[in-house]
Structure formats: C-alpha cells, structure tokens
C-alpha cells in the first residue's frame, strides 16, 4: 500500500503523521484517508497540496505500493 505522510494541521486532524492507505491513484488514497480519519481531516484537505515521492501531484496521479503520498497544508508564520 502507498505510504501516506501527513504534516501540520493534516497530521493533527488525523492523529498520525504516517500510515499505509490503499488506493490506485491520489484520489483513492485521499478518499480512503477521509474514511479513516473523518470529518476533521476532510475539512483540512481542500487547502492542502499533495505530493507524490517529492513531486507535486494532481488528483488522478497513479500511485503504487512503493509510493509516498504527502499531504501538506499551507504554512503560516515565519520571520518578522
């Protein structure tokens, strides 16, 4: 199964930073994650960027068991 990596608010909403989630493409992996983690995770997801193996990915991007799907919410803050 693809590895799902969750960061910042997505990690907090899911209660984990890493999991294995079945799916043949990014959409399927994210649907399975929403089913597993619930409404709070679903609310965070629309503002997130999705990457597969370190590269930006669109919703239909295919994934295999060896792939890593990362969910990165927007980051705020920084130096003043």
PyMOL commands that set and color helices and strands:
alter all, ss='L'
color gray80, all
select helices_A, chain A and resi 8-14+26-37+39-45
alter helices_A, ss='H'
color red, helices_A
select strands_A, chain A and resi 2-6+18-21+49-52+55-56+68-72
alter strands_A, ss='S'
color yellow, strands_A
deselect
rebuild
show_as cartoon
